[in-house]
Amino acid sequence: MYTKTSRNVSVNSFTVKAVQLLGPNNQYVLKSTVVRHNVYETKTPSNKMAASRVLAWRQLFKLLTSVQGTTPNISSRCGLHFSLTDMHEEVQTKQSASGEKAKTISNAMRAYLETAVKYEKEKENLSHEYELGRRHLANMMGIHHADFTKEHAKLAVKYLMPSGLFDKKAHPFLLEADDVLPHKKKAQFGRDGRPFHSLYYTTRPNYYQYMHDIVQKIQKLDSLMMGSKTALRKAQLPQSVMTSEWLNYEDFKVRTRENVSQTDYERFIRLMDKLLNHALCHEEEEFLMSFRTPLVSTVFFKHKSPEVDDDGKLYYYAEGSRKSCHAQVKVYLDGTGKFEVNGKDILYFSDTTHREQVMTPLIVCELLGKVDVYATTSTRGESAESGAIRLAISKAMAAYVSEDIKTRLTIAGLLTDDPRRRERDKPGQEGARRKYTWRKR
């Protein structure tokens, strides 16, 4: 007879682990397998005992495979013990405190988390360096660090570390981390690797989402026009739209935070122009203004105090140019409507079109006949002279009138300089564009 004391210890320990994995419903099958193994081990000689033991373990392996859906190692009993231990630890790690299975993290999410951690660390270091440098500059300039703003830091760096280099990028600077590091988009996919946006695989989801929204709004306005019983005329553009312009290419790239090409930007502008030219574009004014910026010319001309001449009269002085002609204008307040150009009256211009052109700023400002205008020009032609005088009068009026009237001048284009110049004649041809008449003989 063979003793089974040493083997029963491992069998019993294995039985406990197997019961934990298989559950109480399969305990009777497990016990019958273990009992059969013990009987074979006590009644068979050593040469047949190994075969019987392997047969009993093999049956137990089949039971584990059918229940757990795994393939344990059957090379030895010791190998079985380790495989079950690993499998038990894996089951425990996959179960949370509430009994739910933990979600696995995809490779894309893991890579994003790694880059995000690096980005946050670098941003934290730059923020610390900026705060330290800002406090040092505040001490050197004699200002309390709580009152030391970004503008103060910019002026302090320019004062303490002057640079004669031409390129501004080579000058010393002190900027916050948000101004130095490029803005990074948040994760566009979940922990399982699935993207949030339906246009994620277009590589430019924000850009194509904007294009999709524009088309939807155009179709919506078209359906409103089709549903109206009366014919709709195009309404006047809102004042906010008329005094603004589209975002430039660089600002649009910052807005989308994507690598948008110049061709894509031009396609976007054409589609926005189509929406702007719609008869019901005022319905989408808020959407249009989200992609527009105010005109720069509305910021330049601020109110200023008038000058005083030798006789004690108040006037506003301004200059204007058109082509190669330059004009200097003085606009006297509380006048009688006198208009003088180079010592002559308004009849200085023989063409009525040029007379109307110089009167346009006064008509827009509703000051025709209420102010006196004295203009001096360099004689270069009536067209250039009238354009230069009109621009000079508009600038002088912009320093005097209210903001509403200044907006009218901007909308009318009276505060915008005309950059067009006469094109020079080309050698080998009759003029700038005109060619000589071709003769065969």
Residue pairs with C-beta under 8 A, 6 or more apart in sequence:
1 42
2 41
2 42
2 45
2 46
2 49
4 38
4 41
4 42
7 41
8 38
10 77
10 81
11 34
11 37
11 38
13 81
14 77
14 80
14 81
14 84
15 30
15 31
15 34
17 81
17 84
17 85
17 88
18 30
18 60
18 64
18 84
19 27
19 30
20 88
21 64
21 67
21 68
21 84
21 87
21 88
21 91
22 30
22 63
22 64
22 67
22 68
23 67
26 63
26 67
29 63
30 60
30 63
33 56
33 59
33 60
33 63
34 56
36 56
37 52
37 53
37 56
37 57
40 49
40 52
40 53
40 55
40 56
41 49
41 52
41 53
44 52
53 77
57 74
57 77
57 80
58 74
61 72
61 74
61 80
64 70
64 72
64 84
65 71
65 72
68 87
70 87
72 80
72 83
72 84
72 87
73 79
73 80
73 82
73 83
74 80
93 102
94 101
94 102
95 101
95 102
96 102
103 191
103 192
104 191
104 192
105 113
105 191
106 189
106 191
106 192
106 193
107 193
108 189
108 193
109 187
109 189
109 190
109 191
109 192
109 193
112 187
112 189
116 184
116 187
119 181
119 184
122 181
123 177
123 181
124 177
126 176
126 177
126 180
126 181
127 176
127 177
130 174
130 175
130 176
130 177
133 153
133 174
134 145
134 148
134 153
134 174
135 145
135 148
137 148
137 152
137 153
137 156
137 157
137 160
137 174
138 144
138 145
138 147
138 148
138 152
139 145
140 156
140 160
141 148
141 152
141 156
143 152
150 176
153 174
154 173
154 174
157 172
157 173
157 174
158 171
161 172
163 170
163 171
163 172
165 171
183 254
183 257
185 257
188 195
188 196
188 197
188 200
188 205
189 195
189 196
189 200
190 196
195 201
197 205
197 209
198 205
199 205
199 208
199 209
199 212
202 208
203 258
204 256
204 258
204 259
204 260
204 264
205 258
206 256
206 257
206 258
207 256
207 258
207 260
207 264
207 268
210 256
210 268
211 267
211 268
211 271
213 287
214 268
214 271
214 272
214 274
214 275
215 271
217 275
217 284
217 287
218 274
218 275
218 278
221 275
221 278
221 279
221 280
221 281
221 283
221 284
224 280
224 283
225 232
225 279
225 280
232 279
232 280
233 279
234 278
234 279
235 279
235 280
235 281
235 282
237 276
237 281
237 282
238 282
238 285
239 407
239 411
240 285
240 289
240 292
241 276
241 281
241 285
241 288
241 289
241 292
242 411
243 294
243 295
243 298
243 407
243 410
243 411
244 289
244 292
244 293
244 294
244 295
245 292
245 293
245 295
246 269
246 272
246 291
246 292
246 293
247 255
247 291
247 292
247 293
249 262
249 265
251 293
252 260
252 265
252 268
252 291
253 259
253 260
253 265
255 291
272 288
272 291
275 281
275 284
275 288
276 288
281 288
295 410
297 410
297 415
297 416
298 406
298 407
298 410
300 415
301 395
301 398
301 399
301 406
301 415
302 399
303 399
303 400
304 316
304 399
306 314
306 315
306 316
306 333
306 400
307 314
307 315
307 316
307 317
308 314
308 315
309 315
313 332
313 333
314 332
314 333
314 334
315 330
315 331
315 332
315 333
316 330
316 331
316 333
316 396
316 397
316 399
316 400
317 328
317 329
317 330
317 396
318 328
318 329
318 331
318 392
318 393
318 394
318 395
318 396
318 399
319 326
319 327
319 328
319 329
319 392
319 395
320 326
320 327
320 329
320 387
320 388
320 389
320 390
320 391
320 392
320 393
320 394
320 395
320 417
321 327
321 388
321 391
321 417
322 383
322 384
322 385
322 386
322 387
322 388
322 391
322 418
323 380
323 381
323 384
323 387
323 420
323 421
323 422
324 378
324 380
324 384
324 421
324 422
325 377
325 378
325 379
325 380
325 381
325 384
325 385
325 387
325 388
326 377
326 378
326 388
327 375
327 376
327 377
327 378
327 385
327 388
327 389
327 391
327 392
328 375
328 376
328 377
328 392
329 373
329 374
329 375
329 376
329 389
329 392
329 393
329 396
330 373
330 374
330 375
330 396
331 371
331 372
331 373
331 393
331 396
331 397
331 400
332 371
332 372
332 373
332 374
333 371
333 400
334 370
334 371
335 370
335 371
335 372
336 369
336 372
337 368
337 369
337 370
337 371
337 372
338 372
338 373
339 345
339 346
339 358
339 359
339 372
339 373
340 372
340 373
340 374
340 375
341 348
341 349
341 358
341 375
341 376
341 377
341 385
341 389
342 348
342 375
342 376
342 377
342 379
346 355
346 358
349 355
349 358
349 382
349 385
349 386
350 382
351 382
354 382
354 383
354 385
354 386
355 386
357 386
357 387
357 390
358 375
358 386
358 389
358 390
358 393
359 368
360 390
360 412
360 414
361 390
361 393
361 394
361 397
361 409
361 414
362 368
362 371
362 373
362 393
362 397
364 405
364 408
364 409
364 412
364 414
365 397
365 401
365 405
365 408
365 409
366 405
367 397
367 401
373 393
375 389
375 392
375 393
377 385
377 388
377 389
379 385
387 418
390 414
391 414
391 415
391 417
391 418
394 409
394 414
394 415
395 415
397 405
397 409
398 406
398 409
398 415
401 409
406 415
409 415
410 416
422 432
423 432
423 433
424 432
425 431
425 432
426 432
426 433
429 435
429 436
430 436
